[in-house]
């Protein structure tokens, strides 16, 4: 189980540069002609799922491998934090819990 409070601290140090404070969107997505930002609050509809387990799984894929459930998108420059051992599995669970807490 992830801890949202610990996840908030990790999000502030690892994620908010691109995703903005409270995950409301930061810098424009690379390759986006529309200038869209990678907001996680509210979550991208394609990533959010009514089933919390699926939602958490989708977030885990993205944080761990830098890819979406549909596979790697060449316009996405998300670091694979798990693959690069930049976050432990527990830290990833904490960040997921924090993001999910922002998207009830």
C-alpha positions in Angstrom: 0.0 0.0 0.0 1.2 3.5 -0.8 1.3 6.4 1.6 -0.1 9.6 0.1 1.8 11.9 2.4 5.2 10.3 1.5 4.0 10.3 -2.1 3.4 14.1 -1.9 6.9 14.7 -0.8 8.3 12.5 -3.6 6.0 14.2 -6.1 7.4 17.6 -5.1 11.0 16.5 -5.6 10.7 14.2 -8.7 7.5 15.0 -10.6 6.2 18.5 -10.2 8.7 20.1 -12.5 6.8 18.7 -15.5 3.4 18.0 -13.9 3.1 21.1 -11.8 2.2 21.6 -8.1 -0.7 19.3 -7.1 -0.3 17.7 -10.5 -2.3 20.4 -12.3 0.0 20.6 -15.3 3.4 22.2 -15.7 5.4 22.5 -18.9 4.0 21.8 -22.3 4.1 18.2 -23.6 7.0 17.8 -26.0 5.7 17.6 -29.6 2.3 19.0 -28.6 1.1 21.5 -31.2 -1.8 22.3 -28.9 0.6 23.2 -26.0 -1.1 20.7 -23.7 0.4 20.1 -20.3 0.9 16.7 -18.6 -1.8 17.3 -16.0 -2.4 14.4 -13.6 -5.1 16.3 -11.7 -7.6 15.9 -13.2 -6.0 12.8 -14.7 -5.8 12.2 -18.4 -9.1 10.4 -19.3 -7.2 7.7 -21.2 -5.2 6.9 -18.1 -7.9 7.1 -15.4 -10.2 4.2 -14.9 -13.2 3.7 -12.8 -11.6 0.6 -11.3 -9.0 1.8 -8.8 -6.8 -1.3 -9.4 -6.7 -0.5 -13.1 -6.0 3.1 -12.4 -3.2 2.2 -10.1 -1.8 -0.3 -12.7 -1.9 2.3 -15.4 0.0 4.8 -13.2 2.5 2.2 -12.2 3.3 1.4 -15.9 3.8 5.1 -16.6 6.0 5.8 -13.5 8.0 2.6 -13.7 8.5 2.3 -17.4 7.8 5.7 -18.8 5.0 4.3 -21.0 1.3 4.3 -21.2 -0.8 1.1 -21.2 -1.0 1.4 -25.0 2.8 1.5 -25.2 5.6 4.0 -25.7 4.5 7.3 -27.2 7.3 9.1 -29.1 5.9 12.4 -27.9 6.2 11.4 -24.2 9.5 12.1 -22.5 8.5 10.6 -19.2 11.5 9.1 -17.4 11.2 5.4 -16.5 11.8 6.0 -12.8 11.6 2.3 -11.9 13.7 1.0 -14.7 16.4 3.5 -13.9 16.2 2.6 -10.2 15.4 6.3 -9.4 12.4 5.2 -7.3 11.9 2.0 -5.3 8.7 0.0 -5.7 7.5 1.4 -2.4 8.2 5.0 -3.5 6.3 4.3 -6.7 3.4 3.0 -4.7 3.5 6.2 -2.5 3.5 8.5 -5.6 0.5 6.5 -7.0 -1.4 6.8 -3.7 -0.8 10.6 -3.8 -1.9 11.0 -7.4 -5.0 8.9 -6.8 -5.8 11.0 -3.7 -6.0 14.0 -6.0 -8.4 12.2 -8.3 -11.3 10.8 -6.2 
